[in-house]
Amino acid sequence: MNLEDETAEVLRMTINSRNYVPNKESNLLSVSGYIDCKFPGFTDEVTTPFLVFLQRGEMGESWSLVEPLSFSNELPVKWLTFPLPIKD
């Protein structure tokens, strides 16, 4: 089974921490916790830890998912951004 072609059903999300990470360009929001999900074709739930970084848009009306690209002294210094769609 190729799980990349399937979508997991998210059952629960637990957020353990939310912290602002200082950055040259702007403050990034670090969010970590656990997701309980179920994959197609499987009956068992899976609990998976997650860590995401979010960047608020300039107008404060949107968010982007950001991924660290390079590090210096174990700290991210360059980021790749992925704008998140806005839904009404």
C-alpha positions in Angstrom: 0.0 0.0 0.0 1.4 3.4 -0.9 0.4 5.7 2.0 1.5 8.8 0.0 -1.5 8.4 -2.2 -3.9 8.1 0.8 -5.1 10.6 3.4 -5.0 9.9 7.1 -8.0 10.8 9.2 -7.0 13.0 12.0 -9.0 12.0 15.1 -7.5 14.3 17.8 -4.7 16.9 18.1 -3.1 17.7 21.4 -0.9 20.8 21.6 1.8 20.7 24.2 3.6 23.9 23.6 3.4 27.2 21.6 6.4 29.5 21.6 7.6 32.4 19.6 11.0 31.9 18.0 13.0 35.1 17.4 14.0 35.4 13.8 15.8 38.2 11.8 12.8 38.8 9.6 9.9 38.2 12.0 8.7 36.1 14.9 7.9 32.5 14.1 5.4 30.5 16.1 6.6 27.0 17.1 3.8 24.5 17.8 4.3 21.0 19.1 2.2 18.2 20.3 0.6 14.9 19.2 -1.8 13.8 16.5 -4.0 10.7 16.8 -4.8 9.5 13.3 -6.1 6.5 11.4 -4.7 5.5 8.0 -6.9 4.0 5.3 -6.9 0.2 5.4 -5.8 0.0 9.0 -8.0 -0.3 12.1 -5.6 0.9 14.7 -5.1 4.5 15.7 -1.6 5.9 15.5 -0.2 8.6 17.8 2.4 10.7 16.1 4.4 13.7 17.6 4.6 16.9 15.5 6.5 20.1 15.4 5.5 22.9 13.0 6.7 26.5 12.5 4.2 29.1 11.4 4.7 32.7 10.3 2.0 35.3 10.5 1.3 37.3 7.3 2.2 41.0 7.2 -1.4 42.1 7.6 -2.1 39.5 10.4 -4.8 37.8 8.3 -2.9 34.8 7.0 -0.3 32.2 8.0 2.5 30.3 6.3 4.0 27.0 7.2 7.8 27.4 7.4 10.5 24.8 7.2 14.1 25.3 8.3 16.5 25.2 5.3 19.9 25.8 7.0 21.3 26.0 10.5 24.1 27.8 12.4 25.0 26.5 15.9 22.0 24.2 15.7 19.6 27.1 15.2 17.7 27.6 12.0 18.9 30.6 10.0 17.1 30.2 6.6 13.5 29.2 6.1 11.3 28.0 3.2 7.7 29.3 3.4 4.5 27.6 2.2 1.5 30.0 2.3 -1.6 28.3 3.8 -4.9 28.8 2.0 -7.5 31.1 3.6 -10.9 29.5 3.8 -14.1 31.4 4.7 
